[in-house]
Amino acid sequence: MKLIAVTSCPTGIAHSQMAAENLETTAEEQGHDIKVEVQGAMGAENELTNDDIVAADTVIVAADTSVSLDRFEEKPLVKGTVKDAVNDAAGLIEQATQRAEAGETGVTEVGSGADAATETADTQQSESDTNSASEEPPEQLGGDPSKGLFARLKRLFS
């Protein structure tokens, strides 16, 4: 399958490069053809051409900054963070290929939606159960809260 991807972080020096390399390596190991555009503070590297976009079966955007998605309309697109591409490139690629095979278009965001909300609710409930079972107040980290920045700002503006 022909994949294209865009990785982008605010500086574009390390993390977006690592994400791009991980996507390229994983895609090639799985037998896919991939081209990755890396965006950063200094501009774009290995820019995707119109021919690349037209020939692609699916698109992956792994970005911690705003990336224009207009040029990828009519393509199945999976959108995640740079961290997603560094830690789980195979998962991003799998979702992108599944969407392409199903003929779906539009944007699917990784880590959002019902699964993430359910996971967050389950985690909060679990933490709540743990705290009520131990009956101990949570340990305060840091110094005196009345001397903190938020307390001082609250006093200043009240």
Disulfide bonds with the S-S distance in Angstrom:
none
